[in-house]
Amino acid sequence: MKLLKKLTVNHDSRSLIAAKTLSVVGALALSVVLISLPTLARGISTLRGSGRINVRTQPTINSPAPQYGLAGDQVKVLECVQDRDKKGSDLNWCKVQFVRSKAVGWIRSDFIIFADGGE
């Protein structure tokens, strides 16, 4: 069983040729890949917390924090990875870029109000 039909034009005879290009198995495999990839917040996210929020060089509490952010700072989320500092943690570390300064670093997800409402 095929799901998607792609129409192509044969310029010599001006006829349309339908070519089936994606099978059900292919569609299911594609959906599994898309579901397993982490999604990123679209738009500009905001930092939350009180006082200084450490901006680390790597996605771990064991890395240096040469920079800091403040609650209300706006950031663009570049990527997120699972927190590996605490076994079983449901948090992520997100690599962010600050909108105003363009500084880049890692912040734990519980300090981010994601633009798409995620966590």
Phi, psi and omega in degrees: 000132181252147182257316191244132176249134179249126180264131176235151181256128173270107186294335180289315183251000180056027179258153178267135178242121179272126179240119178283126189241345185222120180272168178302317180299316178297319179295318179295318179298318179297318181294324177296317178297315181295323180291324185280344179279138178293141178264148180253147177295130177272139180095198184258125178263169184231142177280146177230158180139192177229140182074207182278141176247117183298135174247110189263162181279338180221162182279063179201149178290348180273359179264158179299152176237077183286350181230168174214158174241172178234153176307135181097342176299141180262137182223155171254125180279121182267321177194158177226144177227156180297138175292123180249005179289322183237120182301133179082007180295141175260014179266165175234163168253133181241132174278123184235157171239126179289134185297314185281310187272342184070007176296147182235139177187183185253133178227139178291145189298336180287356175256011184237130168264106187287142181302328182267007179084359180284184179235000000 
